[in-house]
Amino acid sequence: MSKPWRYRSVLIVASIGLTLTTIGLVLAYHSNPSRFSINVRDDSRILWLFAAGVLVTSVGLTAFVAAINQTAVTIAPKARRDINLGIGGGVTFQICAFAENDPVMTAGWLVAATLFIVWACMRYSQAKGYSKAYAAFGLLNIAGLIVLILLPTRNHHRSRNNDTNSTAPPE
């Protein structure tokens, strides 16, 4: 597949993943599990909305991470693991914040989510050959991560040349 088409397909999958994640978070938010009532039908609706929200969010996050993995072919396994953990932790904490009723706890979940995503952005920017300062994009949460995905890899040609000139067996 040519580079422009591969780049477009990664953007399409990432966009679909983010859209599904957003829809899932909205569904989970509208379920509002804290408002259980005496009416069994309403309680069933609340549970179905919450379950659908979690499922759609999980599918969206999986698609988004798959797109990131396609752009991270040259990223070392440890850095890739750290990036995936940071994104997964950040999104998980954001989901927890939506399910929380206490404003202080909600703020705590959102701060933790932002820290995880900033950490993932720092690791991702380093892996792509940029400064740790690019972690500031993580303050924009997932939108900042999208910006980093769109940045070209700086050390791609260097690592390719090192691999072809090296006499060591591939990992």
Secondary structure by P-SEA (a helix, b strand, c coil): ccaaaaaaaaaaaaaaaaaaaaaaaaaaaaaccccccccaaaaaaaaaaaaaaaaaaaaaaaaaaaaaaaaaccccaaaaaaaaaaaaaaaaaaaaaaacccaaaaaaaaaaaaaaaaaaaaaaaaaaccccccccccccaaaaaaaaaaccccaaaaaaaaaaacccccc
